[in-house]
Amino acid sequence: MNQERLYKVLLGPHMTEKAAVQADERNQYVFKVASDATKPEIKKAVEQLFDVKVDAVNVVNNNGKTRRTLHGLGRRKGFRKAYVSLAEGQAIDFADAE
């Protein structure tokens, strides 16, 4: 994978309460990823950017919600997120990653 694609695969961390619990209990981290990203691409990008060993990658497609607006029905944009499981003893600190 070339360096340019590496930075386009991961869009950023997805920080929620559920993601914090996953990180503490299961050593899983959640990232928003490109809609066309594959599991091997996500794995390689996380390993190269954060210098960690990835065990598994699970991907979820979130569809945008339909919302009622003043001008009728509207739709929010959907996104794709990846749950990345790290090897035992590995961790990602997002404060130091920047």
C-alpha positions as CSV (number, residue, x, y, z in Angstrom):
1,M,0.0,0.0,0.0
2,N,1.4,3.4,-0.9
3,Q,1.9,6.1,1.7
4,E,-0.9,8.3,0.2
5,R,-3.5,5.5,0.5
6,L,-2.4,4.8,4.0
7,Y,-3.5,8.3,5.2
8,K,-6.8,8.1,3.3
9,V,-7.9,4.7,4.8
10,L,-8.2,6.0,8.4
11,L,-10.2,9.1,8.8
12,G,-9.9,9.4,12.6
13,P,-10.7,7.8,15.9
14,H,-14.4,7.3,16.8
15,M,-14.5,8.4,20.4
16,T,-17.7,7.4,22.3
17,E,-18.5,5.9,25.6
18,K,-18.9,2.5,24.0
19,A,-15.5,2.9,22.3
20,A,-13.9,3.7,25.6
21,V,-15.4,0.6,27.3
22,Q,-14.2,-1.5,24.3
23,A,-10.7,-0.1,24.6
24,D,-10.5,-0.8,28.4
25,E,-12.1,-4.3,28.5
26,R,-11.3,-5.9,25.1
27,N,-8.3,-3.9,23.9
28,Q,-10.3,-2.8,20.8
29,Y,-10.1,0.6,19.2
30,V,-12.7,2.2,16.9
31,F,-11.8,4.2,13.9
32,K,-13.9,6.0,11.2
33,V,-12.6,4.6,7.9
34,A,-13.0,5.3,4.2
35,S,-16.1,3.7,2.7
36,D,-14.1,1.7,0.2
37,A,-11.4,0.5,2.8
38,T,-10.9,-3.2,3.2
39,K,-9.9,-5.2,6.3
40,P,-6.3,-5.8,5.1
41,E,-5.9,-2.1,4.3
42,I,-7.2,-1.1,7.7
43,K,-4.9,-3.6,9.4
44,K,-1.8,-2.4,7.6
45,A,-2.7,1.3,8.1
46,V,-3.1,0.9,11.9
47,E,0.1,-1.2,12.2
48,Q,2.2,1.3,10.3
49,L,0.7,4.5,11.7
50,F,0.7,3.5,15.4
51,D,3.5,0.9,15.4
52,V,1.3,-1.9,17.0
53,K,0.4,-5.5,16.2
54,V,-3.2,-6.0,15.1
55,D,-5.0,-9.3,15.8
56,A,-8.4,-8.7,14.0
57,V,-10.4,-6.1,12.2
58,N,-14.3,-6.0,12.3
59,V,-16.1,-3.5,10.0
60,V,-19.5,-1.9,10.5
61,N,-21.4,0.2,8.0
62,N,-23.6,2.8,9.7
63,N,-26.4,4.1,7.5
64,G,-27.4,7.8,7.8
65,K,-30.6,8.6,9.8
66,T,-33.6,10.0,8.1
67,R,-34.6,13.3,9.7
68,R,-37.7,15.5,9.3
69,T,-36.8,19.1,8.4
70,L,-38.7,22.2,7.5
71,H,-38.4,21.4,3.8
72,G,-39.5,17.7,4.1
73,L,-37.4,14.6,4.8
74,G,-33.7,14.8,4.8
75,R,-31.0,12.2,5.3
76,R,-27.8,12.4,7.3
77,K,-24.6,11.0,5.7
78,G,-23.7,7.4,6.7
79,F,-20.2,6.3,7.6
80,R,-18.1,3.1,8.0
81,K,-16.2,2.3,11.2
82,A,-13.7,-0.4,12.1
83,Y,-13.2,-2.2,15.4
84,V,-9.5,-3.0,15.6
85,S,-8.4,-5.7,18.1
86,L,-4.8,-5.3,19.2
87,A,-2.4,-8.1,20.4
88,E,-1.9,-8.6,24.1
89,G,0.2,-5.9,25.7
90,Q,-0.3,-3.4,22.8
91,A,-2.1,-0.1,23.2
92,I,-2.8,3.1,21.3
93,D,-2.5,6.5,23.1
94,F,-4.3,9.1,21.0
95,A,-2.9,11.9,23.0
96,D,0.6,11.1,21.9
97,A,-0.3,10.0,18.3
98,E,-0.5,13.6,17.0
